[in-house]
Amino acid sequence: MRKMDLGTHDLIRSFGIQTNWYVITGASSSGKTTLINQIDTQGFQVVPEVGRQYFERELATGRTIDDIRNNPITMTREIHKLTLELAAERKTTDNVFFDRGIPDSLAFYRFVGMNPDQILQDCFQYCYTSIFILDRLPYQQDEIRKGDDKTATYFDKWLEHDYSALGYKVIRVPVTPPEERLAFILNRISV
């Protein structure tokens, strides 16, 4: 069994399944997708950001972005559900990098006004090996990514809080060129 990168909390017995999974997370526009794509080119299994996958799937059915965003509670629930489904499709013994982990949903539930306690149990299904939170880059919107610097600050704060509260030792990834961020992460994993 691999050693989980836990902080001072001893919650290991609370988690259902120990995995060889890594989470790359952070506020929107922090460079997660760029980093996940680089990790993919290194031959690792990756799971792209589920929220973006959800939007692309819904857009393919003819819905508009405004229509999708019209009900943020339903959208947040559906993204969380898809996150769980994609995790269940992975072998826990494989080295997999996720662009956002299940506990990211806690911050999103809170953001849209839902009680994150309703999904807290889901966060204990799988125990990730390491959690990497990317330090923020200047915020940039695109067709799917809407928000502002205040929103990015909110998520940066809550993601670190939630993962730490679950017992993970969060590893902050500093703002450096993408290749240096990749090296930073690869130097901290044991595969």
Steps between C-alpha positions, in 0.01 A plus 500: 500500500627846414555757767238772483625855530303580817561796720463485875152348484468124521187450291638210295259258667208718392571459129349208312767420244866599486593600144801591291315811385623858501291816494602815315268774618478872556287799416380549145769628268785366714651287223342164585410406144844595368664291771266201451575508126875498576457208740309316227795542260720332762294181461290525816128439507309825545140594560426845355290750696153356546326838496633575154403149385149559633468831314629346176256209532206733562600737217509199265131440577414849378481678834658842533748603766243737648246217513750273677592772750136594556468243779830496690374252760408238241823567310709458817321176594545358150870587492549333838313191380717484187813539716398193701424302182837579343682403820312169516621420145867517605709225654612610844837332445577706188690828520235752396506880508163672543432859400299558819413235756175401663555735798508798259122464492482622861609849396267502200201390710578774750542756219149441359342502847463126559609326817825316422428253780260319263799373300760475775474120511589486129833664582597196706441240227854525365822609666722695261877460521580873465313826458668776299338845509629737234569854609294751308582656167333818369132417448390448140146430387404285205174371353447261792705657779308793643579680820747751632796541730275496808357162395849362437610616846195329653581166338871521576419546868229233526680232300799517733273513805288201393786270402688589819187440711472153345851425624703552185835676501444748219798570277490851355647529150656844448452716194787408271519415129290190414806277454621590850158428649505160331848425639389619846218245504691212343777547757245458779332180390625147526392288204 
